[in-house]
Amino acid sequence: MSSNSEREQWGSRIGLILAVAGNAVGLGNFLRFPVQAAQNGGGAFMIPYFIFFILLGIPLMWIEWGIGRHGGKHRHGSAPGMFDVIWKNSMAKYFGAIGLLISMIIMIYYTYITSWTLGFSFFSISKTYFGLTDFEQMKSFLYSYQGREVSQYFNGITFAYIMLLITFIMTFWVLFKGISRGIEKLAKIAMPMLFIFAVIIAIRVLTLGTPDPSIPENSISQGLGFIWNPDLSQLSNPQIWLAAAGQIFFTLSVGMGTIQAYASYLKPKDDIALSGLTTAATNEFAEVVLGGSIAIPIAVAFFGVSMTTQMALGGSFDLGFASLPLVFQQLPFGQFFGFMWFLLLFFAGITSSVAMGQPVISFLEDEFGMDRKKAVGIISAVVFISVHFVVFFLKYGFLDELDFWAGTFGLVVFALIETILFIWVFGADKAWAEINEGADIKIPRIFFFIMKYITPSILITITAWWLINSAIPQLLLTNAAEENVPYIWGARIFMIVIAAGLFLMVKTAWKKNEA
């Protein structure tokens, strides 16, 4: 449907794998995963986590690679076109538009969050927060930087805004350069640096031992034991299972259309079976081995299990941005390790942000025949204008509202839609053949059964549970502070406007190409 004569392709297989891994390896690996583990019983969380990785994560990874490469054969790099190919129904493209909406909304607020890590890397190397030895002081420093409260630490959000501009420019410069010269080149630089930094920090953490010999229970081994020694009695708690399933979505970046967009630039016979598995394994190494060896163990070594759990209850940002800086101040060369930690998070965030922009850019290129320069220009303008709502209304729950509907509930809904369309509408046999075409490994036949029956069943269960226990109360503003209600409705109107614009563009593109 595109007027472009040639679609871009990846320059190398390793570049593709690193790019998709960069999409998956994000802030969730190093911030959200430790918090979820701490909030949900430590070792007890890991059992359902690995179960869902096998039954949900790997199948969804293959499904999205399969949809993406199949769509690419028909010159579609985004979900509307891909869904239109696998389901010959006038509604298919609109279901695909949900994927565009999710990736667009997440990119808007994720860009601002990523910029915080760049700011804190500067604060670490310059020792800006050194001297703040109390957790509440560090939280106040963080909240002041974000513009959520007024304190003596910052005079407004000028510095945070400068960091946002730098992050924004870097993100869209990479997207402007294209698939092989931009995204792939970034992945080949950023991903190795991310792993090198993470390994160095993890080694330093694992060699800390017991920082305070007078408190022997506060040690690295105790922190590792908290994550890896399961309390089996907690497995009867359904919340732990749901939290583990939810983390799989965040960690693999499934359910937002980014993997499909990347896979669409493959050649028709390029392997996706081994590549998809390699990407999932790379992400798990980053999350479980590296992410699990840094934040929680070091926090337990300095603050103990009880205090670490309390810090984690404050959320990912409190643990990553407020508690760890307190630890870095107590380490030799702490400013250097703090700088590396936050720069690691920045690399993780920037590679994920770039991936979120690609589906909409592919949509404009493939369905409207735009050149990349114009497509990137349009998306960058929308993101730049939109991110200001997140910046200035952060303290009123604007970001949280976007994150719930797009970055939490939306991921599960879209994953359910794509699974049903690819496995049940397109056909399980055809989907299986697509995934295995050109494969470098033989996927065990058991995964055919898993993808056809178990994965959809899990997705339906999670969707129903979250709808009843989270989505409906969120929609009805059950727990919303009264002063935040106007801003929450503002966030909803904002999402509706973006959704309406995308749906209208989908309708226009199909009318244009059918004429």
N, C-alpha and C positions, 0 to 999 in steps of 0.2 A: 504493500500500500504506500510505501515511501517512494519519493522521487529521487532519493539518493541512489546513485549507481552502485556504490560499494559500501558495505557496512564494515566497521572496524573489526579487528581481530586481536587476540592476545599475542604478544610477541613470543612468549615461551610458556611452557606448562608450569614451571616453578613460579613464574610471575603470576599466573592465574591462581594457583593454590595459595600463594602468599596474600594476594589481593582478597580472595574470599575469606581466608583466615583473618585478615585485617578487618574485614567487615564483622566477623564473629567476635574476635578478640577486642573487647572494648572495656569501658569503665565497669561493666557488670562483672567481669572476671576478677578484678582486683578490689572492687568496692562492694558490689551487691552480693557476690557469692559469700564472702566472709561474714557479712551481716546476716544473710539468710541462714547460714550454718549456725551462727551464734544464737539467733532468735528461735531456732527450731531444734534445739537439743543437741547441737554439735554432731557427734558421731551418728546419732539416730537419723539425722537428716541425710547422711551420705548413702544409706541403704536404698531408700526410694529414689534418691537422685540418680544413682547408677542404673537402677531398674528402668527409670523413665528415659535415661540416655539411650538405652538399647531399644526400648519399645516405642519411643516417641521421637527422640532427637535424631538418631541415625536414619530412620525411615523418612522423616520430614526433610532431612538434608537431601536424600536421594530423590524424593518427590519433587523438590524445588529445582534441583539440577536437571531432572528429566523434563519438567515443564519448560524451564528456561532454554535448554538446547533445542527442544522441539519447536518452541516459538521462534527461536533464531533461524531455524530452517525456513520459516515462512516470513522472515524479515521483521519479526516483532521482538522488541527488547523490553517490553513492559507488560504487566498483567492484563490490561484490557484486550490487547491483540492476542496474547497467548491463550486466554480463556475463550476468545472468539473462535480460535482454531480448534480447540479440543471439545467445544460444545457449540453446535450450530444452532444457537438460540439468540434472539435479539437482546436478551437480558444478560448474556454472558459478559459482554464488555463492561457493563455497569458493575457487576461483581468484581471485575478486575480493577475498576476505578477505586474500589475500597483500598486496594494495595497501594495505589498512588497516594491516596489521602494519608494512610498510615505513615509511609516513609517521609512524606512532606512535613507532616506535623511533628514527627519525632526529630527530624533534622533541624527544625526551627529552634526547639528548646535545647536540643543536644549540643548545638553549636555554642550556646552560652555556657552550658555546664562544662564543656571541654575547655573553654577559655579560662575557667577557674583554675584548672590544673596548671596552665601556663603561668598564671599569676602567682600561684603558690610555689612553683619551681623558682621563681625570682625571689619570693619572700624567704625561701630556704637558703639559697646561696648567699643572699645579702643579710641573713640573720634578722630579718625584719620582725619576726614573731618571737625571737629568742628573748627570754626574760618573762614570758607568759607561762607560768608553771602550774596554773590551775585550769581544770577542764572547762569551767564556766567562762573563764577569761578567754580561752582559745575559741570557744563557741561564739562569744561576743565578737572576737576578731573576725571570724568567718562570716557571721551574720552582717557585720558592719561592711565588710568587703562586698557582700552580695547586695547591699542596700536594704536588708530586711530590718535593720535597727540603726539608730544613731548612737555613736559612741566616740570615744577620743581617738580611736585607731585610724579612722579614715574620715576625710572631709568630703563626703559625697562618694559617687561611684565612678569618678573620672578614671582612675587607674583600671578598674574592672572593665570599663568601656573601651579603653585602649587595648586591653588584652583580647576583648571580643573582636575588635576590628582586625587585629593581627590574625586571630584564628579564622575569621570570616574570609580574609584575603587569601590565606594559605589554602583553605578548603576549596574555594572556587577557582584559584589558579590551577590547582591539580585537575579539577574537573574540566577546565578550559583546555588543558593540554591533551585531553582525550584518554582513551583506554590504555594503549601501550606506552605512550610518551608521558602520560600523567599518572593515572591510577596505578599501573603496573610498576612504574619507576618509583613512585612513593612507597609501594609495598616492599620492593626489593631493598629499600633503604631503611624504612621505619620498622618493619617487622624484625629483621635481625637485631637492630639496636634495642628494640623493646625486649627481646628475649635476653640479650646480653645484660641489659640493666637489671631485668628481673632476676636473673641467675645470680648476679653479684649481690643484690640486696638480700635474696633468699639465703645465700651462703653466709652473709654477715649475720642474719637473724639466727640461723641454725647454730652458729658458733657462739652465741651470747651466753648460753648456759643459764645460770641463775644470777641476774644482775645484782640482787641484794641478798647476800648469804644469810642475813638475819631473817629473811622470809623465804624459806626453802620451797614453800608450796607455789611461789610465783616463779615459774621457770619456763623455758622454751619447751621442755619435754612435757610439762603440764599442759601447755597450750596445744601442742600436737596431740596429746592424749584427749583433750576436749573435743577435737575434730574427729579423731579416728577411733576412739573407744565408744561404741554405740551403747546406749541404754535401751535395750530391746523393748522394755515396757512402754516406751513412748511411741512405738510404731502403731499403736492402736488409735493414735490421735490423727484424724483425717486431715487436720490443718498442716501437719508436717508433710504429708504426701502431696497435698495441693501446692504447698510452697516449693517442694522439690520439682514438681512438674512445671510450675511457673518459671523457675530458674532456668530450666532447659530452654525455654523460649528466648529468654534474655541472653543466655550465654551463646547460643548458636545463631542468633539474629534471624530466626525463621519467622514466617508470618508477616513479613513486611515488603516482600517483593524485591529485595536487594539481590539475593542469591540468583533468582531467576534472571534478573537483568544482566548480571555478570556472565551467567552460563549461556545467555543468548548469543554471545560473541564467540562461542566455540565453533569449530568446524563440525559438520554433521556426524562424522565418525570419531570425533575426539572422545576419549574415555571420560565418563562421569562417575563410574562406580568406585574406582580406586581414588580418584580425585576428591569425591565427596567424603569418603571415609577418612582420607588423609587430612582434609580440612577439619572434620569433626575431632579427630584425634589431636591435631595441633592445638585446637581451641581447648580441649580438655586438659592437655598438658599445661597450658598457660593458666587455666583456672584452678585445677585441683592441685597440681604439683607446685606451681609457683604462687598463684594467688592464695592457696591454702597454707602456704609456708611463710607468709609475710604478716599480714594484718592481724589475724587472730593470735598466733603464737607470740608475736612481739608485744601485743597489748596485754596478754595474760602474764607474760614475764614481768611486766612493769606494774600492772594494775590488779592482777588476779582475775580469776574466772568470773566472780560475781560482778565486779566493776566493769569488766569487759562486756558482759552480757547487758548491763544497764546502758553502757555507751552504745551498743549495737541497737538497742531499742529506739534510740534517737534517729536511726536511719543510716544509710550508706555514707552520707556526707559528714555526719558527726564523727563516725569512726575514721574515715579516710582523711578528712581535712581538719578535724579538731583534736582527736586523740593521738594520732601518729606524730604530728608535729611536737607534741609534748615528749614523745619518746626520742625523736631525733635530737632534741636538745641535750639529752643525757648520754648520747653516744659520742665517742671520739670521731672527729670528722663528720659530726651529725649534719652540718649544713650541706655537705657533699651528698650524703645518703638521702637527705630530704629532697635535694635538687633532683637526684636521679629518680626517686620515687614519683615525684609529680611530673617529671618529664616523661617517664614511662607511661603514666596515665594520659598525658597529652598525646603521645604517639598512638596509644590505643584509641583515644577519642577521635583523633583526626582521621584515621583510616576508616572508622565506622561512619563518621559524618560524610565523608566522600562517597561511601557506598550508598547512603540514603539518598543522595542527590541524583545518582545515576538512573533509577527507574523513570523519573519524570523527564530527565533529559532525553533518554532513549525514546520515550513516548513522543516528545516534540519532534525529534529527528525522524522517527520511523513513520508516524502517522500524519504529520504535517509537512514532512520534507524539509524541515529547517536545517540549516547548517549548525554545527556545534556551537559556534560563537554566539549566534542569536539565541539558541536554546539555553545556554549557560547564563547569558545576560538576563533573560526573563526570569529564570529560577532564582538567580542571585538577587534580583530586585525584590521579588516576593519575600524571600527569606530575610533580607536586610530590613525591610519595612516591618515584617511580622515579629522579628525577634525583639523589637523595642517594646512590644506589649509584655513579653516575658520579663525583660529587664526591669521595667518600671512597675509591674504589678506582681512581681515574684512573691512578695510578702503577703499578698492577699490570696494566695492559692491558685493563681493563674496557671503556673507551670504544672502544679500537681493535677489540675483538672485535665490538661492536655495529656499528661503522662498516663493517667488512668485510662482514658478512653482510647487513645492511640497506642501508647506504649505498654499497656497491660492487657486490658480486655480485648482491644482490637486485634492484637497479635493472635490470640486464641481463635477468635471468630474467623479471621482471614485464613488461618491454617486449616480450620475445619472446612471452609469453603473450597480451598484449593485441593484438599485431600479427596473430598467427595467428587469434585469435578474430574480430577485426573484418574482416580482409581475406579470410581463407580459410573461416571458418565462417559468419559473417554474409554474406559474399560480396563479392568485389572490386567488382562493378558497383554493388551497393547501397551499399557503403562510399563509393565514388567519388561517387555521387549525393548521399549525405548530406553529404559535405564541400563539395560544390559548390552545395548548396541555399542560395539567398539570397546567393550569393557576389558580392562587389563587384569581383572580378577573375576572369579566366579562367585557371585553373591549367593550365599546359602538359600535354598528354596524356602526355608522357614520364614524368611523376610517377606515373601509373597503373601503368606497367610497373615503375618503381622500387619503389613501395610493395608491389606484388604479388610481386616476385621478388628484387630486390636487397637491400632493407632486411631482409626475413626471413633471407636468406642471410648477411648480415653479422652479424645478431644470433645466429644459430646458431653461426657461426664463433667469435665472441667468447665466447659462453657455454661452448662446448666447450674453448676455449683456457684460459679462466680456471678452469674446473672442474678441468682436468688440472694446470695449472701453479700455481694459487693456492688454489682451494677445498679440494682434497684434502689438500695439505700443511698448510693452515690447520686443517682438521678433525683431522688426525693430530698436531697440535701440533709439527710438524717443527722449527720455529725458535723455539719458545716457551721463555722462561727458566723454569727449574724452579720458582722461587718464585712465578711468575705463574700456574702451571697451575690451582691451586684457584680463583682469581678468574676465569680464562677460562671454566672450567666453570660458575662462578656466573653469568657473563654469558649463557652458553648456556641454562642453566636458566631464567634471567629471561626470555629471549626466547621460550622454549617456553611459559612460563606466560602471557605476554601473548598469544601466538598461540592457545593453547587457549581463553583467555577470549574472544577475538574470534571464533573459529570457533563456539564455543558460542552466542555472541550472534547470529551469523548464522543458525544452526539454529533458535534460539528465535524470532527475528523471522519467519522464513518459516512456522514452524508456527503462530504467532500469527495471521498474516495470511491463512493458508489455511483457518483454522478457520471 
